[in-house]
Amino acid sequence: MPQEMTLPVFVPSIKTFLFHAYPLAVMENHPDFENWFYTNYIQLYYQIGSPHKLNFYGLNLIHGVWDYYPLLDIERISQEMLRVMRADMVELARWAIQTEGYVNVFLDEYYTEHRYAFQTEHRTHDFLLYGYDDSQQHFLTVGFDENQRYTSTHIPYEALRNAFASVTEKRSMVILRVNREKRFALDFENIQEMVSDYLQSADTSKRFKMYGNPKPDMVYGLAAYRELQTYIEQIEKGEDFLDIRAFTLLCEHKAVMAKRIRYLQKENAIQCSGDILVKLDEIAERATCIKNLMLKYSLIKQPRDLATVQMHLLAMREDEERVLRAVFVS
């Protein structure tokens, strides 16, 4: 067995939530990744009362989020089963990596260096292992470090054992492998349907009612702007706390939409004027401005910053609707 091995891992376009970031970081190794990625990650929803607030819509079937990634082969084992089997997590993770498998496992951050809760509190979080080095006795992992930067760090073998043994919640270890035999063609018809749902604030989950009932607390598409504005009002009144992830994900949505339209133009699926591309970049820049203002507000609570954010949201919604209709409807 090799004493050292590192699998390729990409920095994903979406990393606000690791349940998006990890599969995307692996799947980008697939030759059809761009076809799949730009066919998906279009619709947004705001879930009222959820800690996640704003999120991308994706179909969740029997296995939850993992059903959404057809270019991956997925192996799931409950962590409870692994404990009953007295599996050595170090040997299991080494074997998975040797067979080109990336290991998504939940660990107690108390035992893991370069994480927010290291040696301060017991906090369960997911990790992605993508390499190991027997000479250094550690695994390579990627995620958010103690400074909330998405980066690569390492976990010593013994720390992995302790961090795994400390998890009491019912979780699953997932091994992800790129399925290179699976193909995926760019689906412009689906893109148009999802953009239409977004523009009309349509409940996309109703397309898949045979798999689950629509949730009444989820607001879709452009209507999510209104919910974000309400959320900001609640923050100002002290009725809710500021979670910057909603605004980080908003930035990712606008940046990915700009990349998508450029990709569609490269693939000759659409034709766009230079003005459209400039406007898309301006929308993405406005989203970044909103995020930065919210970060500033978290440090220096000045109501005028929230008023500026509200103004930006109104303008961004109007610009985005106009641009998307020009590209996909007219």
C-alpha positions in Angstrom: 0.0 0.0 0.0 1.3 3.5 -0.8 2.7 5.4 2.2 1.3 8.7 0.9 -1.5 9.6 -1.4 -3.4 12.8 -2.3 -6.5 13.0 -4.5 -7.2 16.1 -6.6 -9.7 18.5 -4.9 -11.0 21.8 -6.3 -12.1 25.0 -4.7 -15.8 25.0 -5.4 -17.8 28.0 -6.7 -20.3 27.4 -3.9 -18.9 26.9 -0.4 -21.2 28.7 2.0 -22.5 25.3 3.2 -20.1 22.3 3.2 -23.0 20.0 2.0 -22.7 21.9 -1.3 -18.9 22.5 -1.2 -17.7 18.9 -0.6 -19.5 17.1 -3.5 -18.7 20.0 -5.9 -15.0 19.9 -4.9 -14.9 16.3 -5.8 -17.2 16.3 -8.8 -15.2 19.0 -10.6 -12.8 16.2 -11.6 -15.5 14.8 -13.9 -15.2 15.9 -17.6 -19.0 16.7 -17.7 -19.0 18.7 -14.5 -19.6 22.1 -16.1 -22.5 20.6 -18.1 -24.1 19.3 -15.0 -23.3 22.3 -12.7 -24.6 25.0 -15.1 -27.8 22.9 -15.7 -28.3 23.0 -11.9 -27.8 25.5 -9.0 -30.3 28.0 -10.5 -33.3 28.1 -8.2 -33.0 29.7 -4.7 -35.3 29.4 -1.8 -35.6 31.2 1.6 -36.9 28.9 4.4 -38.6 30.9 7.1 -37.4 29.9 10.5 -34.5 27.8 9.2 -31.0 28.6 10.4 -29.9 28.2 6.8 -32.2 31.1 5.6 -31.2 31.3 1.9 -30.2 28.2 0.0 -30.0 26.6 -3.5 -32.9 24.3 -4.3 -31.9 20.7 -5.0 -33.9 17.5 -5.2 -33.6 15.3 -2.1 -34.8 11.8 -2.4 -34.1 8.7 -0.3 -30.6 9.5 0.6 -31.0 13.2 1.0 -28.6 15.6 -0.5 -26.5 12.9 -2.1 -29.2 12.0 -4.7 -28.5 15.3 -6.3 -25.1 14.4 -7.7 -25.3 11.9 -10.6 -21.6 12.1 -11.5 -20.6 10.6 -8.2 -20.7 7.1 -6.8 -21.8 7.2 -3.2 -21.2 4.7 -0.4 -22.9 5.4 2.9 -22.2 3.8 6.3 -23.8 4.9 9.5 -21.2 6.0 12.1 -23.2 4.0 14.6 -22.6 0.9 12.5 -18.9 1.6 12.3 -18.7 1.9 16.0 -20.5 -1.4 16.5 -18.1 -3.0 14.0 -15.2 -1.5 15.9 -13.8 -0.2 12.6 -10.5 1.6 12.7 -11.3 4.9 11.1 -7.7 5.5 10.1 -7.4 2.3 8.2 -10.9 2.7 6.7 -10.1 6.2 5.5 -6.7 5.2 4.1 -8.3 2.4 2.2 -11.0 4.7 0.8 -8.4 7.2 -0.4 -6.3 4.4 -2.0 -9.4 3.4 -4.0 -9.9 7.0 -5.1 -12.6 7.7 -2.6 -13.0 11.0 -0.7 -14.2 10.5 2.9 -17.0 12.8 4.2 -17.2 12.2 7.9 -18.5 14.0 11.0 -16.0 14.6 13.7 -15.8 16.5 17.0 -13.9 19.7 16.3 -12.6 19.7 19.9 -9.9 17.2 18.8 -9.1 18.8 15.4 -6.5 21.5 15.0 -7.2 24.6 12.8 -10.9 24.4 13.6 -13.0 27.0 15.4 -13.9 24.7 18.4 -10.4 23.1 18.9 -9.8 22.5 22.6 -12.6 24.9 23.5 -15.9 23.1 23.0 -17.3 19.8 21.7 -18.9 20.6 18.4 -19.7 18.1 15.6 -19.0 19.2 12.1 -18.4 17.5 8.7 -14.9 17.0 7.2 -13.7 15.9 3.8 -10.5 13.8 3.8 -8.7 13.7 0.4 -5.2 12.5 1.2 -2.9 10.9 3.8 0.8 10.8 4.7 2.0 7.9 6.8 5.4 9.6 7.4 3.6 12.6 9.0 0.8 10.4 10.5 -1.9 12.7 9.3 -4.8 13.1 6.8 -5.4 16.1 4.5 -8.8 17.8 4.8 -10.5 20.9 3.4 -13.0 23.2 5.0 -13.3 26.3 7.1 -10.4 26.8 9.5 -10.4 28.7 12.9 -10.4 32.0 11.0 -13.4 30.9 8.8 -11.2 30.6 5.7 -12.0 27.8 3.3 -8.6 26.1 3.1 -6.7 22.8 3.4 -5.4 21.6 6.8 -4.4 18.3 8.3 -5.7 15.9 11.0 -3.3 13.6 12.9 -4.3 9.9 12.8 -4.9 9.7 16.5 -6.9 13.0 16.5 -9.2 11.5 13.9 -9.8 8.4 16.0 -10.6 10.5 19.1 -12.8 13.0 17.1 -14.8 10.2 15.5 -15.3 8.3 18.8 -16.6 11.5 20.5 -19.5 12.0 18.1 -22.8 11.0 19.6 -25.3 12.2 17.0 -26.7 9.8 14.4 -24.5 10.6 11.4 -23.3 8.7 8.3 -19.8 8.5 6.8 -20.0 8.9 3.0 -17.3 7.9 0.5 -17.5 9.8 -2.7 -15.9 8.6 -6.0 -16.1 10.3 -9.4 -18.1 8.1 -11.8 -16.3 8.6 -15.0 -18.5 6.2 -16.9 -21.6 8.5 -16.3 -22.2 11.2 -18.9 -24.2 14.4 -18.6 -25.1 16.6 -21.5 -25.9 20.3 -21.0 -29.7 20.6 -20.7 -30.8 24.0 -21.9 -34.5 23.1 -21.7 -34.1 22.4 -17.9 -32.1 25.6 -17.5 -34.9 27.6 -19.1 -37.5 25.9 -16.8 -35.5 26.6 -13.7 -34.9 30.2 -14.7 -38.7 30.5 -15.4 -39.4 29.1 -11.9 -36.9 31.6 -10.4 -38.4 34.6 -12.2 -42.0 33.6 -11.3 -41.1 32.6 -7.7 -42.6 29.2 -8.5 -42.3 26.4 -6.0 -40.0 24.1 -7.9 -40.6 21.2 -5.4 -44.1 20.8 -6.9 -42.4 19.4 -10.0 -41.4 16.4 -7.8 -44.5 16.0 -5.6 -44.3 12.2 -6.1 -41.1 12.2 -3.9 -42.3 14.5 -1.1 -44.8 17.2 -0.1 -44.0 20.8 -0.8 -43.1 22.8 2.3 -45.2 25.9 3.1 -42.3 27.7 4.8 -40.2 27.9 1.7 -40.3 31.0 -0.5 -38.7 30.6 -4.0 -36.9 32.7 -6.6 -37.2 36.4 -6.8 -39.6 36.4 -3.9 -36.6 35.5 -1.7 -35.5 39.1 -2.0 -38.6 40.2 0.0 -37.8 37.6 2.7 -34.2 38.9 2.9 -35.5 42.4 3.3 -37.8 41.2 6.1 -34.9 39.4 7.7 -32.8 42.6 7.7 -35.7 44.5 9.4 -35.8 41.8 12.0 -32.0 42.1 12.6 -32.3 45.9 13.0 -35.1 45.4 15.6 -33.1 42.7 17.4 -35.7 40.1 16.6 -33.2 37.8 14.8 -29.4 37.5 14.7 -27.2 38.3 11.7 -26.0 35.1 10.0 -23.7 36.2 7.2 -24.1 33.0 5.3 -27.4 34.2 3.8 -25.5 37.0 2.1 -22.5 34.9 1.2 -24.8 32.5 -0.6 -26.5 35.4 -2.4 -23.0 36.4 -3.7 -22.4 32.9 -4.9 -25.7 32.7 -6.7 -25.0 35.9 -8.7 -21.4 34.9 -9.5 -22.5 31.4 -10.7 -25.3 32.9 -12.8 -22.8 35.2 -14.6 -20.5 32.2 -15.2 -23.4 30.1 -16.4 -24.4 32.6 -19.0 -20.8 32.9 -20.3 -20.6 29.1 -20.5 -23.9 28.9 -22.4 -22.6 31.5 -24.8 -19.3 29.6 -25.2 -21.4 26.4 -26.0 -23.5 28.4 -28.5 -26.7 27.8 -26.5 -27.4 31.5 -26.3 -26.1 34.8 -27.7 -25.6 37.7 -25.4 -24.5 41.3 -26.0 -21.6 42.8 -24.1 -24.0 45.0 -22.2 -25.7 41.9 -20.7 -22.4 40.5 -19.5 -21.4 43.8 -18.0 -24.7 44.0 -16.2 -24.3 40.5 -14.8 -20.9 41.4 -13.4 -22.5 44.6 -11.8 -25.1 42.4 -10.2 -22.5 40.1 -8.7 -20.5 43.2 -7.5 -23.6 44.6 -5.9 -24.1 41.3 -4.0 -20.6 41.5 -2.7 -21.2 45.1 -1.6 -24.3 43.9 0.3 -22.3 41.1 2.0 -19.5 43.6 3.0 -22.1 46.0 4.4 -23.6 43.3 6.5 -20.2 42.3 7.8 -19.6 45.9 8.7 -22.9 46.1 10.5 -22.0 43.0 12.5 -19.0 45.1 13.9 -20.4 48.6 13.9 -24.1 48.7 14.1 -25.0 51.7 12.0 -28.7 51.7 10.8 -27.7 53.6 7.6 -25.8 50.6 6.4 -28.9 48.4 6.6 -30.8 51.1 4.7 -28.2 51.0 2.0 -28.5 47.2 1.9 -32.2 47.5 1.4 -31.7 49.9 -1.5 -29.2 47.6 -3.1 -31.5 44.6 -2.8 -34.3 46.5 -4.5 -32.1 47.6 -7.4 -30.5 44.2 -7.7 -33.8 42.4 -8.0 -35.0 44.7 -10.7 -31.7 44.4 -12.7 -31.6 40.7 -12.3 -35.1 40.2 -13.5 -34.5 42.4 -16.5 -31.3 40.6 -17.5 -32.6 37.1 -17.1 -35.7 37.9 -19.1 -33.6 39.4 -21.8 -31.4 36.2 -22.0 -33.9 33.4 -21.5 -37.4 34.8 -22.2 -37.3 37.3 -25.0 
